[in-house]
Amino acid sequence: MDEDILTTLKILIIGESGVGKSSLLLRFTDDTFDPELAATIGVDFKVKTISVDGNKAKLAIWDTAGQERFRTLTPSYYRGAQGVILVYDVTRRDTFVKLDNWLNELETYCTRNDIVKMLVGNKIDKENRAVDRNEGLKFARKHSMLFIEASAKTCDGVQCAFEELVEKIIQTPGLWESESQNRGVKLSNQEEGYGGRACGGYCSML
Amino acid sequence: MAEEQKWSRWAWRRLRMAEETDAKEPCELVGKQLGEPGRFAYAALCGISLACLFPEKEQSSFRMEFIEGLVKWLELSDAVLPAMTAFTSGLGGEGAETFAQILLKDPVLSNNPVIITQDLVSFSLKDGYYDARARVLICHVTWLLRIPLEELEVLEESLLESLKEQKEEASETAEASRRKKERKRKLRRYLMIGLATIGGGTVIGLTGGLAAPLVAAGAATIIGSAGAAALGSTAGIAILASLFGAAGAGLTGYKMKKRVGAIEEFEFLSLTEGKQLHITIAITGWLCTGKYGSFTAPWSSMLQSSEQYCLAWESKYLMELGNALDSLLNGFVNMMAQEALKFTVLSGIVTALTWPTSLLTVANVIDNPWGVCLNRSAEVGKHLAQILLSRQQGKRPVTLIGFSLGARVIYFCLKEMAQEKDCEGIIEDVVLLGAPVEGEAKYWKAFTKVVSGRIINGYCRGDWLLSFVYRTSSAQLKVAGLQPVILDDRRMVNMDLSSVVNGHLDYMKQMDTILKAVGIKTKECRLEEKGNPSPFSSQGERRQPTADGESQEEESTLGDDDSISHDHWSWQPVPSEGLHSSDRNSDLAHPEDSEFPGSLDASRDENPAGLEKPLPTNPLPCPDSAAHVLGGTFLPCPDTNDLKNQAAHQGLD
C-alpha cells in the first residue's frame, strides 16, 4: 500500500478563528461534522492518503488554531509546507477582510515562494451570506490562488478543495520532487542512474 | 578578581531569582504559570526533541509515554495529542527553533528560562525514575533554550543540597509525627512510620540501609524549596528511595555474594563524597606498582558528577599486566625502537611479519597476562551489566568511562545489556579510551539501544602496543582503540587522541588531559567554570536579548568563522582561541555532522528550512553532560591546536 505513495505533502490550513478550518478537515478526513467542535489548541494534525489522477499522495495536514492567543505559534508550521488552504467564512465579512494579513504572514514565514495556495469560502450552507462568490473569486485571482466555496456541514466542495490543491502541487514538480524526504527523489535517482548507463553505452560505442 | 566577584554575584542573583519565583508561587507548576500557547510550545519542543534524539523504532513507546505524560503534566487538552504524536514521530521538526523562540518570549520565562529545565527535571523525576533518556532530552531542550548546561547541574545539585540543608528540619518533622503516634506504636518503629507519613502515607521499604531514610527525610523539603513542587505531591519518599536505590548504601554497598563465573574481585570504590542525581563509574585498565598502584589513581582529577565510583576488579591480574607492560616498555624495547614502532603503526602497514624480532622474543612477557585480562574483562563487563540492570545504583543515569581493558569491560557490559529487556534509559554516556575491542561498526550498532547520550571512542592511531598485542588475532583487524568506529548514529563520537597519547601507557598517565579532551569534566574544569568570569557574566547579559530577538545573538555566534562548530554553544561564549579543540569530535566522526552546528545557526536566521534535515542526525544538539563541556572546559587543554591539526589530518585520511 505504502509502496504506491508518490509523495508526502505538507498541507497547512490557516484563517481566522471560527471560520471552520477544523470542521473542513474533519469532514475531509473522517467525513463527520460536529457543530459544537471545540476551538483548536495550538495545532491539530491529521494524515490522509488521497489519490489524484492515479497518483497517491499522503497528506500531512496541519490545522492551525485561529485564535489570536495561538497566533504566535503559527510561524512554526509554515516551514516546508507545499500547500496552504486559506479559509474564510462567507457569512462574516471580517474574516474575508483579514485575508490580506494571512497572506502577508504566509509571505513572511513560508520558506518557498511556489507554495500552492487555495482559498476556501466556507459555510455556504448558511443563508446570511456576507461575501459574494465573485468577490472571493476576484481576490483569489488577484493573488493567484485556487478558489472554491465549500460547506463542511453539507460536505459541499470539501473533497474537491483538497483534491484540486494536491493536483496543483503534483503538477508543480519542483515543489515536491526537490524534497529529499520521499519516493520522489528515489524515482528521479533511478532515472538518472538509468540515463547515465545509457550514456555510458553510447560513449563506448563511439 | 573583580570579574570573579561579578560572576559570583551574578550566580547568586540567579539563584535568588529562582528562589523568589518559588517563594511567590510556592506550589505553582510551570503548567499553571505558562499560558496555553506557551505550554503547547513547550510540549511541542519536547516532542520534536524526542523525535530527533530517539528516532529509533524501539524507542517509540518511550517517546509516546513521555509526551503523553507531559501533556497531562502541563494540563493541556487531549486534543493536542494528535499534533504531539506527529511531532514525536518526526514530523514538523522544522519548527523546533520557532517553538524555542516562542517559549523564550513568554513573559513568565523572560528572565528565567531555566524554569523549563526545572519543570522538566521535576516531571522526569516524578515517578522516582530518572531515565537517562529523559536527562539527555532535558539537556537538549536546555540547549535549545540557550540555557547553559551548568544550570541543569546546579538545579540537580540544588535538589540534593536542599536535602542536606533541611535534614535537621526534616527530622524535626519526623519527630513531630513520631510523637503523634507515640502512644500507639513501639519506639523502634516510629521513625520509619513518621518518614513514610511525610511522603504521603506510602510505606515503602526503607529498611534497607542508611542513606534511604536520610534521603526520604528531605523529601518534603525538596518540594518547597527546590521548586520541584510535584515531587511531594504523592510519594516523595518512594521517589527518592527509588532514585538512589532502595538499599540506600548503593553501589559501594554492593558485595559480590559469591564468586561469579571466573571473577575473583569486583567492588565499587567511591571516588567522591557527594551525592548526585547522575553518577559516573570509572574503570581502570591496568595497575602498576608505584604511583598508579590503585584503581582510583588515574581518576583523581575527574569530576564529571559529584557522585563517582571506580570499579575495582581483578587487581592481581591487572597488576601483573601493568608490570609486564612496564617492563616491556622500560626494559626490552628501547625508546628508539618504540618511536619507530609508532610510525610503523601509523603508516598502517602492520602485519604480523613486520614486527621486530626483538619484540617478538619478549612477546611472552605480555601475551600471557594480556590474554588472561582480556577474558577477565569480558566476564567483569557482563557482571557489571547485570548489576546495572538490577539497578543497584538506583534509578538514575550512569556514565561509564574506562581505558584500555577498562574500556573493554564497558564494551562487554554494553553488549550484555543490549541483549536484555529494559536495558534502555540506564546508561547516559560511555567513554571508551584505547579500547581493545572489535572496531567494526556492526558490533557497535546494538549499543545505540543501551546508550542514551553519547558513545565516545577515544583512539590513537600510533598505539603500537595495542596493535602488537592484537597481532595474532588476525580476525580482528579493526580495533576500536586504533581507529574510529564508523557508526552512523548521532551518539557515536570518535576522537583521535594521537596528539595526547603517545603510547598505550599514556592512557593512564595522561588521563587528566584525555578527560578534558573528550569533554569529561575535571576538577580543574569545574574551578575554571567558576573562576572564569567572562563566559558567565556575558552569558547573563546575553540571555536577555535572546529572549527579545535573535539578531544580537546571531552576531555573537556567526562572528567567529573559525569556531563554527562552536557557534551553537553561543550561550557559552568561550574566547575563540580556546575553541578549536572541540571541533575535533565533529570533524572526525561524521564530516556531515561537523557542518551542522554552523548550518544550524545559519538556518536559525537565514535559511530556516535548513534546519529540517540536519537536526535529527547530528550528535551535537544533544549536549549531554559530556558534550556540553566542550565549549567551556577545553581551555586548559594544552594540545588543542595539535588536536585540531590531527583532526584535520584525520579528515584527509
HADDOCK unambig.tbl for C-alpha pairs under 7 A between the chains (distance, minus, plus):
assign (segid A and resid 41 and name CA) (segid B and resid 80 and name CA) 6.36 0.50 0.50
assign (segid A and resid 42 and name CA) (segid B and resid 37 and name CA) 6.39 0.50 0.50
assign (segid A and resid 42 and name CA) (segid B and resid 40 and name CA) 6.23 0.50 0.50
assign (segid A and resid 43 and name CA) (segid B and resid 80 and name CA) 6.99 0.50 0.50
assign (segid A and resid 43 and name CA) (segid B and resid 83 and name CA) 6.32 0.50 0.50
assign (segid A and resid 44 and name CA) (segid B and resid 80 and name CA) 6.40 0.50 0.50
assign (segid A and resid 44 and name CA) (segid B and resid 82 and name CA) 6.40 0.50 0.50
assign (segid A and resid 44 and name CA) (segid B and resid 83 and name CA) 5.09 0.50 0.50
assign (segid A and resid 45 and name CA) (segid B and resid 82 and name CA) 5.60 0.50 0.50
assign (segid A and resid 45 and name CA) (segid B and resid 83 and name CA) 4.70 0.50 0.50
assign (segid A and resid 45 and name CA) (segid B and resid 86 and name CA) 6.88 0.50 0.50
assign (segid A and resid 69 and name CA) (segid B and resid 37 and name CA) 6.82 0.50 0.50
assign (segid A and resid 70 and name CA) (segid B and resid 37 and name CA) 5.48 0.50 0.50
assign (segid A and resid 72 and name CA) (segid B and resid 102 and name CA) 6.83 0.50 0.50
assign (segid A and resid 73 and name CA) (segid B and resid 37 and name CA) 6.95 0.50 0.50
assign (segid A and resid 76 and name CA) (segid B and resid 95 and name CA) 4.35 0.50 0.50
assign (segid A and resid 76 and name CA) (segid B and resid 98 and name CA) 5.29 0.50 0.50
assign (segid A and resid 76 and name CA) (segid B and resid 99 and name CA) 6.44 0.50 0.50
assign (segid A and resid 77 and name CA) (segid B and resid 92 and name CA) 6.87 0.50 0.50
assign (segid A and resid 77 and name CA) (segid B and resid 95 and name CA) 6.11 0.50 0.50
assign (segid A and resid 79 and name CA) (segid B and resid 94 and name CA) 6.33 0.50 0.50
assign (segid A and resid 79 and name CA) (segid B and resid 95 and name CA) 6.98 0.50 0.50
assign (segid A and resid 79 and name CA) (segid B and resid 609 and name CA) 6.26 0.50 0.50
assign (segid A and resid 80 and name CA) (segid B and resid 609 and name CA) 6.58 0.50 0.50
assign (segid A and resid 111 and name CA) (segid B and resid 609 and name CA) 6.44 0.50 0.50
